Amino acid sequence: MNNADVNSRREAAISRGVGMMTQVYAERALNAEIWDIEGNRYIDFAAGIAVVNTGHCHPKVIAAAEKQLHAFTHTCHQVVPYESYVRLAERLNEKVPGDFDKKTVFVTTGAEAVENAIKVARIATNRPAVIAFGGGFHGRTFMGMSLTGKVEPYKKGFGAMMPDVYHVPFPIDLHNVPTEQSLGAITKLFKADLDPARVAAIIIEPVQGEGGFYEAPADLMRGLRELCDEHGIVMIADEVQTGFARTGNLFAMDGYDVSADITTMAKGLAGGFPLAAVTGRADLMDAANPGGLGGTYGGSPMGVAAANAVLDVIEEEDLCNRANELGSRLKQRLEQIRQTTPQMVDVRGPGFMVAAEFNTADGSAPDADFANRVRAEGMKRNLILLTCGTYGNVVRFLAPITIPDDVFAEGLDLLEQSIEAAKKG
């Protein structure tokens, strides 16, 4: 069995709509390394898109899952509940930013968390409209697609989006969009098209993920909080990609002086097991009647066990500080490379949620081709990289926060070689 043969089978068996970043097939993985079915070793700078922040197969996470596996795998929490669900909810209620009483519901995916956050905001306010940001990504369900601020590939061809969803620009200094323009767009929206008394929620990623790893300025968050308070709007922080030590805080919103009313999370929550959560103000989370929230697989015992272990690992191994340390080293290396790489116009990101943006050498336009060449050259050297951004011209770095120093140093050398090769075309 080899990668080419399995890839041929994939093309015959799996929908073309499922995109593929690589054509190598994993056999096993450990921490920040993956071995494919041909025995080739790869350094993983993707972490399953910020899912295995605690590394592939962290022994404590695996031990917790194995223990749960031998107890029971599924009862449906709405039918026969279990204490571990309650314990994880208590821990998230304590740890999610916000100085108010909180409650939590568990679901399975990030998109599902976003859907439920909107449901909660709508039923709690009895309002229909939602405001989101250009460049944001909130999932591939119909509400997730509608909230997402990028047409291709997420919306194109799927027909009408959900009604009462409005987009405003996300502030990006590099693209000459200041905070004042973003907040001003909301004010204009309220004057021209949308009564603020109809707005249930404003949803924002503290750091845009698929949009390009742009960090929301502090004055934007303060301005949104003021607008929400003034008009009775629910503020939702989508922390699906930013959560669980990735940004150098347990949650990215810990880095701001205001808090959201509702927080969505998934990805890094359960160390590779499917689990997502919505945590918010208790009065909001209690607005739905019993049965209005939840799902058959919501709060899977396996995912809950893994998530409780993930929270332990983050604390015991001080992964928030580790993320800041690794991110600093990565940004220093990228800045050195930038000195001789005119295509690299920006290096950014909090903690270990770092990105490099590439334009044409003269700086006149985004250069998705260059970013893709960097990614492809990385794969040639067995380094797994991801691209992102509205224009596809950003390379993002999401290695496990537990990556060993020697593997990280090796990966940085391979990254520099990949960028140098991309410059040669």
TAJOZI-V631711 format. One line per field, one symbol per residue. ss: DSSP state (2 for helix, 1 for strand, 0 for the rest). psi: psi as a letter, one per 40 degrees, with the letter a starting at -180 (. if undefined). burial: + if it has 24 or more other ideal C-beta (glycine too) atoms within 12 Angstrom, else -. Layout:
ss: ???
psi: ???
burial: ???
//
This chain:
ss: 00222222222220000000000001111110111100001111002222000001002222222222222000000000002222222222222000000111111002222222222222222000111110000000022222200000000000000000111100012220102222222222222200022211111100100000001002222222222222200111110000000000000222200000011110222200000111111222200000000000000022222222222222220022222222222222222222000001111100000111111000000102222222222222001101110000011110000000222222222222222222200
psi: hidddddddddddihdehihdifihidiihbfihhaeeeihihhfdffgfdgdeihfhdddddddddddecidhehdedhiidddddddddddddhihgihiiiihadidddddddddddddddefidihhaiheiheieiddddddhfhdheddheeahiiifhiiiihhhddefgidddddddddddddddhhdeehdihhihdhhcdeefhhhidddddddddddddefihhhhhfddeifedeeididedeieiiidihiibcedefeihhiihhahddddediihediaidehfhddddddddddddddddefdddddddddddddddddddddegddheihiiibfgiihhhiideediigdddddddddddddefhhiiiaideffhhihfiieehiddddddddddddddddddde.
burial: --+------------------+-+++--++++++-+---+++++++++++++++++++-+++-++--+--------+----+-++-+++-+++-++++---++++++++++++++++++++++++-+++++++++++++++-++++++++---++-----++-+++++++++-++-+-+-+++-++--++---+-+-++++++++++++++++++++--++-+++-++--+-++++++++++++++++++++++++-++++++++++++++++++++++++--++-++----+++-++++++++++++++++++--+-++-+++-++-+++-++--+---+-+++++++++++++++++------+++-++++++++++-+++++++++++++++++++++++---++-+++-+++-++--+---
//
